[in-house]
Amino acid sequence: MDGEINFESVPLSQIKADLLDSSKAPLRPVVLVVDDERIIADTLGAILGNSGYTAMTAYDGLSALELARVVPPDLLISDVAMPGMDGIELAIALRQSIPDCNVLLFSGQATMVDLLVTARAAGYDFTALTKPVHPTDLLARVSELVPRNATEIIA
């Protein structure tokens, strides 16, 4: 074993029909993880999946929006600094189309503070964490942000 972790990426077109059928909505809260660093997105997705959540991953903002239109998430977890659409723009666009979706942003860059101030000035208040994020801290924050009815399903 070479120590490298590989995660299978599933195209949107291959998502199970049960996820797409609203009458068979997932019983577990749906979390959409977005990061342009695939290993981070995939690792967070695996942690969440192993902790009682339905985790979906995307590697850019536009793909995340497309995925969220098909399977609306209860929570968006997104890196702030991404090429193209940044995490703040993604969060605003997602919140406009899915107002009940909670948002958790994370970044290792100091510019996140300025971007969050800009988002707050536009009427959006997002929760933020700084990278690196310890899995325990991430799961604690996720459990605070997932809608109450979703956490009752897990308990």
C-alpha contacts under 8 A as a table, 3 or more apart, distances in Angstrom:
res1	aa1	res2	aa2	distance
1	M	4	E	7.80
7	F	42	D	6.66
10	V	14	Q	6.37
10	V	15	I	7.11
11	P	14	Q	5.47
11	P	15	I	7.04
12	L	15	I	5.53
12	L	67	L	6.75
15	I	19	L	7.03
15	I	20	L	7.58
16	K	19	L	5.60
16	K	20	L	6.94
17	A	20	L	5.05
17	A	21	D	6.17
18	D	21	D	5.18
18	D	22	S	7.90
18	D	24	K	5.66
18	D	25	A	7.09
18	D	26	P	7.94
19	L	22	S	7.25
19	L	24	K	6.80
19	L	25	A	6.02
19	L	26	P	6.41
19	L	71	V	6.81
20	L	24	K	7.95
20	L	25	A	7.64
20	L	70	V	6.54
20	L	71	V	6.35
21	D	24	K	5.44
21	D	25	A	6.53
22	S	25	A	4.93
26	P	29	P	7.21
26	P	30	V	7.54
26	P	54	T	7.47
27	L	150	A	7.64
27	L	153	I	6.59
28	R	52	G	6.47
28	R	53	Y	5.25
28	R	54	T	5.73
28	R	150	A	6.66
28	R	153	I	6.76
28	R	154	I	6.52
29	P	52	G	7.88
29	P	53	Y	5.27
29	P	54	T	5.93
29	P	73	P	7.63
29	P	74	D	6.10
29	P	146	V	7.05
29	P	150	A	5.34
29	P	151	T	7.25
30	V	53	Y	6.04
30	V	54	T	4.66
30	V	55	A	5.92
30	V	56	M	7.50
30	V	72	P	7.58
30	V	73	P	4.80
30	V	74	D	5.24
30	V	75	L	6.63
31	V	48	L	7.90
31	V	53	Y	6.73
31	V	54	T	6.11
31	V	55	A	4.91
31	V	56	M	6.26
31	V	73	P	5.42
31	V	74	D	5.94
31	V	75	L	4.81
31	V	76	L	5.87
31	V	77	I	7.17
32	L	55	A	5.94
32	L	56	M	4.83
32	L	57	T	5.76
32	L	58	A	7.50
32	L	64	A	7.53
32	L	68	A	7.64
32	L	73	P	5.96
32	L	75	L	6.27
32	L	76	L	4.85
32	L	77	I	6.06
33	V	41	A	5.90
33	V	44	L	7.16
33	V	45	G	6.45
33	V	55	A	7.08
33	V	56	M	6.10
33	V	57	T	4.76
33	V	58	A	6.35
33	V	76	L	6.11
33	V	77	I	4.77
33	V	78	S	5.78
34	V	41	A	5.88
34	V	57	T	5.78
34	V	58	A	4.85
34	V	59	Y	5.46
34	V	60	D	6.44
34	V	61	G	7.23
34	V	64	A	6.74
34	V	76	L	7.70
34	V	77	I	6.22
34	V	78	S	4.57
34	V	79	D	6.30
35	D	38	R	6.46
35	D	40	I	6.67
35	D	41	A	5.19
35	D	58	A	6.77
35	D	59	Y	5.04
35	D	60	D	6.48
35	D	78	S	5.98
35	D	79	D	5.18
35	D	82	M	7.13
36	D	41	A	7.53
36	D	58	A	7.90
36	D	59	Y	4.49
36	D	60	D	5.69
36	D	79	D	7.74
36	D	82	M	5.97
36	D	83	P	7.69
37	E	40	I	5.54
37	E	41	A	6.50
37	E	59	Y	6.99
38	R	41	A	5.12
38	R	42	D	5.89
38	R	59	Y	6.30
39	I	42	D	5.17
39	I	43	T	5.85
40	I	43	T	5.14
40	I	44	L	6.07
41	A	44	L	5.33
41	A	45	G	6.03
41	A	57	T	6.07
41	A	58	A	7.23
41	A	59	Y	7.18
42	D	45	G	4.95
42	D	46	A	6.11
42	D	57	T	6.61
43	T	46	A	5.07
43	T	47	I	6.22
44	L	47	I	5.05
44	L	48	L	6.12
44	L	135	P	7.98
45	G	48	L	5.17
45	G	49	G	5.92
45	G	55	A	5.22
45	G	56	M	6.52
45	G	57	T	6.37
46	A	49	G	4.97
46	A	50	N	6.06
46	A	55	A	7.46
47	I	50	N	5.25
47	I	51	S	6.24
47	I	135	P	7.33
48	L	51	S	4.94
48	L	52	G	6.61
48	L	53	Y	5.44
48	L	54	T	7.28
48	L	55	A	6.08
48	L	139	L	7.52
49	G	52	G	5.82
49	G	53	Y	5.04
49	G	54	T	5.65
49	G	55	A	5.43
50	N	53	Y	7.27
52	G	154	I	6.70
57	T	64	A	7.65
58	A	61	G	7.59
58	A	63	S	6.04
58	A	64	A	5.27
58	A	67	L	7.89
59	Y	63	S	7.06
59	Y	64	A	7.39
60	D	63	S	5.62
60	D	64	A	6.27
60	D	82	M	7.05
60	D	83	P	7.60
60	D	84	G	7.73
60	D	85	M	7.24
61	G	64	A	5.01
61	G	65	L	6.27
61	G	82	M	7.99
61	G	84	G	7.48
61	G	85	M	5.29
61	G	86	D	6.77
61	G	87	G	7.02
61	G	90	L	5.60
62	L	65	L	5.18
62	L	66	E	6.32
62	L	85	M	7.05
62	L	90	L	7.86
63	S	66	E	5.07
63	S	67	L	6.13
64	A	67	L	5.09
64	A	68	A	6.03
65	L	68	A	5.02
65	L	69	R	6.22
65	L	90	L	7.40
65	L	93	A	7.88
65	L	94	L	6.64
66	E	69	R	5.27
66	E	70	V	6.75
67	L	70	V	5.28
67	L	71	V	6.15
67	L	72	P	7.75
68	A	71	V	5.02
68	A	72	P	4.61
68	A	73	P	6.17
68	A	94	L	7.75
69	R	72	P	5.87
72	P	98	I	7.26
73	P	76	L	6.68
73	P	101	C	6.37
74	D	100	D	7.25
74	D	101	C	4.90
74	D	102	N	6.30
74	D	146	V	6.28
74	D	147	P	6.91
75	L	101	C	5.29
75	L	102	N	4.66
75	L	103	V	5.68
75	L	104	L	7.41
75	L	142	V	7.92
75	L	145	L	7.18
75	L	146	V	6.32
76	L	91	A	7.46
76	L	101	C	6.94
76	L	102	N	6.23
76	L	103	V	4.81
76	L	104	L	6.07
76	L	105	L	7.94
77	I	103	V	6.08
77	I	104	L	4.74
77	I	105	L	5.67
77	I	106	F	7.53
78	S	87	G	5.65
78	S	91	A	7.92
78	S	103	V	7.88
78	S	104	L	6.54
78	S	105	L	4.96
78	S	106	F	6.23
79	D	82	M	6.82
79	D	86	D	7.78
79	D	87	G	5.55
79	D	105	L	5.77
79	D	106	F	4.92
79	D	107	S	5.48
80	V	86	D	5.57
80	V	87	G	3.97
80	V	88	I	6.09
80	V	105	L	6.21
80	V	106	F	5.99
80	V	107	S	5.48
80	V	112	M	6.67
81	A	86	D	5.56
81	A	87	G	6.39
81	A	107	S	6.65
81	A	109	Q	7.59
81	A	112	M	7.90
82	M	85	M	6.61
82	M	86	D	4.88
82	M	87	G	6.72
83	P	86	D	6.39
85	M	89	E	6.03
85	M	90	L	6.37
86	D	89	E	5.44
86	D	90	L	6.24
87	G	90	L	4.93
87	G	91	A	5.98
87	G	105	L	7.00
88	I	91	A	5.04
88	I	92	I	6.20
88	I	105	L	7.82
88	I	115	L	6.98
88	I	116	L	7.43
88	I	119	A	7.06
89	E	92	I	5.21
89	E	93	A	6.13
90	L	93	A	5.14
90	L	94	L	5.96
91	A	94	L	5.12
91	A	95	R	5.95
91	A	103	V	6.61
92	I	95	R	5.12
92	I	96	Q	6.14
92	I	119	A	7.95
92	I	124	Y	7.25
93	A	96	Q	5.17
93	A	97	S	6.55
94	L	97	S	5.28
94	L	98	I	5.76
94	L	99	P	7.60
94	L	101	C	7.63
95	R	98	I	4.93
95	R	99	P	4.63
95	R	100	D	7.20
95	R	101	C	6.23
95	R	102	N	7.89
96	Q	99	P	5.75
98	I	101	C	5.64
102	N	126	F	7.98
102	N	145	L	6.21
102	N	146	V	7.05
103	V	126	F	5.76
103	V	127	T	6.36
103	V	145	L	7.80
104	L	126	F	6.35
104	L	127	T	4.91
104	L	128	A	5.52
104	L	129	L	7.40
104	L	142	V	7.93
105	L	126	F	7.03
105	L	127	T	6.17
105	L	128	A	4.60
105	L	129	L	6.26
106	F	128	A	5.41
106	F	129	L	4.63
106	F	130	T	5.20
106	F	131	K	6.24
107	S	110	A	8.00
107	S	112	M	6.56
107	S	129	L	6.86
107	S	130	T	5.07
107	S	131	K	5.24
108	G	130	T	5.49
108	G	131	K	4.54
108	G	132	P	6.90
109	Q	112	M	6.00
109	Q	130	T	7.95
110	A	113	V	6.26
110	A	114	D	7.98
111	T	114	D	5.40
111	T	115	L	6.45
112	M	115	L	5.07
112	M	116	L	6.08
113	V	116	L	5.15
113	V	117	V	6.27
114	D	117	V	5.14
114	D	118	T	6.34
115	L	118	T	5.06
115	L	119	A	6.24
116	L	119	A	4.97
116	L	120	R	6.10
116	L	125	D	7.71
116	L	126	F	7.33
117	V	120	R	5.08
117	V	121	A	6.18
118	T	121	A	5.09
118	T	122	A	6.46
119	A	122	A	5.07
119	A	123	G	6.51
119	A	124	Y	5.26
119	A	125	D	6.84
120	R	123	G	4.98
120	R	124	Y	4.71
120	R	125	D	5.23
120	R	126	F	7.88
121	A	124	Y	7.26
129	L	133	V	7.14
130	T	133	V	6.48
133	V	137	D	6.69
133	V	138	L	6.32
134	H	137	D	5.32
134	H	138	L	6.22
135	P	138	L	4.96
135	P	139	L	6.06
136	T	139	L	5.24
136	T	140	A	6.14
137	D	140	A	5.13
137	D	141	R	6.22
138	L	141	R	5.24
138	L	142	V	6.08
139	L	142	V	4.95
139	L	143	S	6.07
140	A	143	S	5.28
140	A	144	E	6.50
141	R	144	E	5.12
141	R	145	L	6.41
142	V	145	L	5.11
142	V	146	V	6.08
143	S	146	V	5.56
143	S	151	T	7.42
146	V	150	A	6.57
146	V	151	T	6.65
147	P	150	A	5.39
147	P	151	T	6.60
148	R	151	T	5.25
148	R	152	E	6.34
149	N	152	E	5.26
149	N	153	I	6.74
150	A	153	I	5.33
150	A	154	I	6.91
151	T	154	I	5.16
151	T	155	A	6.34
152	E	155	A	5.25
